[in-house]
């Protein structure tokens, strides 16, 4: 498990991660999302909806390999999109993923 995956898991345990497309988009609209992480194997419509919303609200969006990687980091089966709602975690994740 890489550093960013461990950090994402830590953020999730600290309850600073929102999972699920609708909840993530709600966080983006409300200004709570500091970073959105999207699976590279997400469906085309999901990718478009999430990237458009992030662009219009100026929320950084990072794409990672696949839904299983995100899921494993969170101790779940698979997750397509998550948002990080705390800027400390978000900044460190951006640094590790860039």
GIQUI-V743122 format. One record per backbone hydrogen bond with DSSP energy under -0.5 kcal/mol. NH is the residue of the N-H (numbers start at 1). CO is the residue of the C=O. Records with the same first field share a line. If there is no record, write none. Layout:
NH = CO ; CO
//
This chain:
6 = 2
7 = 3
8 = 4
9 = 5
10 = 6
11 = 7
12 = 8
13 = 9
14 = 10
15 = 12
16 = 11
18 = 83
20 = 81
24 = 20
25 = 21
26 = 22
27 = 23
28 = 24
29 = 25
30 = 26
31 = 27 ; 28
32 = 27
33 = 27
34 = 84
35 = 84
36 = 60
37 = 82
38 = 36 ; 62
39 = 80
40 = 64
42 = 39
47 = 43
48 = 44
49 = 45
50 = 46
51 = 47
52 = 48
53 = 49
54 = 50
55 = 51
56 = 52
57 = 53
58 = 55
59 = 54
60 = 34
62 = 36
64 = 38
70 = 66
71 = 67
72 = 68
73 = 69
74 = 70
75 = 71 ; 72
76 = 71
79 = 67
82 = 37
83 = 18
84 = 35
85 = 16 ; 83
90 = 86
91 = 87
92 = 88
93 = 89
94 = 90
95 = 91
96 = 92
97 = 93
98 = 94
//
